[in-house]
Amino acid sequence: MARTDTTVLVGQPGDQFKVRFPDGLRESLKVAAKANKRSVNAEVVSRLEASFQTSSALNGEIAAMIAQHVDAEVQRRLREIALKIGGAQ
């Protein structure tokens, strides 16, 4: 009996999402899942979650670098202004 899109898996929380994989990707996922000792579904979820964490971490690092640059630039300009009006360095 073929499974239909309306099949509900008891005890499996979460939304189901149908995906079309390019040729070879399903097999690559199977190999990776086996190497990581998890199901193909768990492998896909793990990789998706990691991609969002990487993006969030990277965005945080970029924001910190921008803030550091802005702070340094503000300090530089304040020193220039202080020198022009005869203030301390």
LINLIN-V317880 format. One record per residue. RES is the residue in one letter. PHI is phi in whole degrees, -180 to 180 (none if undefined). Layout:
res-><RES RES>
phi-><PHI PHI>
This chain:
res-><M A R T D T T V L V G Q P G D Q F K V R F P D G L R E S L K V A A K A N K R S V N A E V V S R L E A S F Q T S S A L N G E I A A M I A Q H V D A E V Q R R L R E I A L K I G G A Q>
phi-><none -78 -77 -106 -66 -93 -64 -109 -91 -67 81 -113 -71 111 -80 -97 -143 -86 -130 -102 -94 -64 -52 91 -70 -60 -66 -62 -66 -61 -64 -64 -62 -63 -64 -94 56 -148 -71 -61 -59 -63 -64 -62 -62 -60 -68 -65 -60 -62 -66 -75 -65 -62 -62 -64 -64 -64 -61 -64 -65 -63 -60 -65 -65 -64 -61 -64 -64 -63 -60 -64 -67 -63 -63 -62 -68 -64 -63 -61 -64 -61 -65 -67 -97 85 -84 -72 -80>
